[in-house]
Amino acid sequence: MTRVALITGSSSGIGAATARLLAERGMRVVINYLHSEQAAQEVAGGIEAAGGEAMAVQADVRDVAAGDALVERVRSAWGGIDVLVHNALTPYAIKPFEEMTWDELGGKLDDELRAAFVVTKAVLPAMTAQNWGRLIYLGTGLSRQPRAGMIALGTAKAALTQFARYLAQELGPRGITVNVVEPGPVAETRISHVLDDEQRRRQTAATPLGRLAVPADVATVVAFYAGEDNSFMTGTTAAVNGGMAMY
């Protein structure tokens, strides 16, 4: 059976690397994007040029109608979605708590959980019907290890991780595994600019493996969780940080 994987926010960075790797491993992949159509089409085109199957589909996964339409389009072409990799990153403020408004903090919490809620609801019926599924959510090490100015992202992702644990408990009897991948700092992504050269130097020095992650490092862990071999790990969180933080 050829599995179908939906990767939200996959026009670049970790999402694109994950889409490429899952395609290399024989899955049909759906490249979801919000604004970056050209980049998403390039990712899909590269996968197809390498012999894989991919489609690029625009959708704001915070919107119920858009999420349902996305899943219906995939169902019409390839059947139900077997694997969800929820990687889409909604905007967030980078500032100290004392300078932050509730709209900035509460808005990020709402966006984070709304997107996870909407897209999970949309893919769940097909997974339930076949008694098999993989739900993988991208978190962040900032949900455990605070860093100045990152309270909105860290708090929202901590809530996402707990959301995933509750899903793991509820959906396990249906043959659906639910896991979280928590990267530390990742180079070569759209948000890596938040680290200046001195911060990168310090973080590299604090990493036992001697470098920061790149998207392919994270994609490899996601691909394990997405695969057939991962039949007995659920409710877990994988830290992909080169040993910078050990939990």
SVG drawing of the C-alpha trace seen along z (x, -y; Angstrom):
<svg xmlns="http://www.w3.org/2000/svg" viewBox="-16 -47 48 49">
<polyline fill="none" stroke="black" stroke-width="0.4" points="0.0,0.0 1.2,-3.5 0.7,-5.8 -0.4,-9.4 1.3,-12.1 0.1,-15.6 2.8,-18.0 1.5,-21.4 3.7,-24.4 6.0,-22.5 7.1,-24.9 10.5,-25.4 12.7,-24.4 11.8,-21.4 8.5,-20.8 10.1,-20.7 12.9,-18.4 10.3,-16.1 8.2,-16.0 11.3,-15.0 12.3,-12.3 8.9,-10.8 8.6,-10.8 12.0,-9.0 10.6,-6.4 7.7,-5.7 4.9,-7.9 2.7,-10.2 3.1,-13.7 0.9,-16.7 2.8,-20.0 0.6,-22.4 1.4,-26.1 -0.4,-29.4 1.4,-32.1 4.5,-30.6 3.0,-29.0 6.1,-29.1 8.2,-27.5 5.7,-24.8 5.4,-24.0 9.2,-23.8 9.3,-21.3 6.6,-19.2 8.3,-19.4 11.6,-18.3 9.9,-15.3 8.3,-14.3 11.5,-14.8 13.1,-12.3 10.4,-9.7 8.1,-10.5 4.4,-11.6 3.5,-15.0 0.9,-17.7 1.0,-21.3 -2.2,-22.5 -2.9,-26.0 -4.9,-26.1 -4.9,-28.1 -5.2,-25.2 -6.6,-27.4 -9.8,-27.6 -12.3,-24.7 -13.6,-25.1 -10.1,-25.3 -8.9,-22.3 -11.9,-20.2 -11.4,-21.3 -7.7,-20.4 -8.5,-16.9 -11.3,-16.4 -9.0,-17.3 -6.4,-14.8 -9.1,-12.1 -10.5,-12.6 -7.0,-12.2 -5.3,-9.6 -7.8,-8.5 -7.5,-9.3 -4.6,-10.8 -2.6,-8.2 0.1,-10.5 -0.2,-14.0 2.9,-16.0 1.7,-19.3 4.5,-21.7 2.8,-25.0 4.1,-27.8 1.8,-30.7 3.2,-34.2 4.2,-35.2 5.7,-38.2 9.3,-38.1 9.4,-40.4 9.5,-40.3 6.3,-39.5 6.1,-43.0 5.9,-44.5 3.5,-41.9 -0.3,-42.3 -2.8,-39.6 -3.7,-39.7 -0.1,-38.7 0.2,-36.0 -3.4,-34.7 -3.5,-35.1 -0.5,-32.8 -2.1,-30.3 -5.3,-30.4 -3.6,-30.1 -1.4,-27.3 -4.2,-25.1 -6.8,-26.1 -4.6,-24.9 -3.7,-21.6 -7.4,-21.1 -8.7,-21.9 -6.3,-19.8 -6.4,-16.8 -10.2,-16.8 -10.1,-16.8 -7.7,-13.8 -9.1,-11.7 -12.1,-10.0 -10.0,-8.2 -7.4,-7.1 -10.2,-5.8 -11.9,-3.9 -8.7,-2.0 -7.6,-1.6 -4.1,-3.0 -2.7,-6.5 0.3,-8.7 -0.1,-12.1 3.2,-14.0 3.3,-17.6 6.3,-19.9 7.0,-21.5 10.1,-23.4 12.7,-23.0 11.5,-26.5 8.5,-24.8 10.8,-23.3 13.8,-25.6 12.9,-29.3 14.8,-31.9 14.4,-35.6 11.6,-37.0 10.1,-33.7 7.3,-33.4 4.6,-33.4 6.0,-30.6 7.2,-28.5 3.9,-28.7 1.9,-27.9 4.1,-24.9 3.9,-23.6 0.2,-23.6 0.5,-21.8 2.6,-19.0 0.0,-18.4 -2.7,-18.4 -0.8,-15.6 -0.5,-13.6 -4.2,-13.6 -4.8,-12.6 -2.3,-9.7 -4.3,-8.4 -7.6,-8.7 -6.6,-7.5 -4.3,-4.6 -7.2,-2.0 -7.8,-3.1 -4.3,-2.2 -3.3,-5.8 0.0,-6.9 0.6,-10.5 4.0,-12.0 5.8,-15.3 9.2,-16.3 10.9,-19.2 13.8,-20.7 16.3,-23.0 17.7,-25.9 17.6,-24.9 19.8,-26.6 18.6,-27.1 15.0,-28.0 12.9,-31.1 13.0,-31.8 16.7,-31.1 17.2,-34.9 16.1,-35.4 19.5,-34.3 22.4,-36.7 25.9,-35.4 26.9,-35.7 23.8,-33.7 24.6,-31.0 28.2,-30.8 27.1,-30.4 24.4,-27.8 26.8,-25.8 29.4,-25.8 26.7,-24.5 25.8,-21.6 27.8,-18.4 27.5,-17.4 29.2,-20.6 26.7,-22.1 23.1,-23.3 20.5,-21.2 19.6,-21.5 16.1,-20.6 17.2,-17.1 18.1,-16.2 14.5,-16.9 13.0,-15.3 14.7,-12.0 13.1,-11.8 9.7,-12.8 10.1,-10.1 10.7,-7.4 7.5,-8.4 5.6,-8.4 6.7,-4.9 5.4,-1.4 8.1,-0.4 6.9,-2.8 4.0,-0.7 4.5,-1.0 5.7,-4.5 2.9,-7.0 2.6,-10.0 6.3,-10.6 8.4,-13.7 11.7,-13.6 14.2,-16.3 16.3,-17.0 18.9,-19.4 22.3,-17.7 22.4,-17.4 22.0,-21.1 19.2,-20.2 18.8,-16.7 15.4,-15.8"/>
</svg>
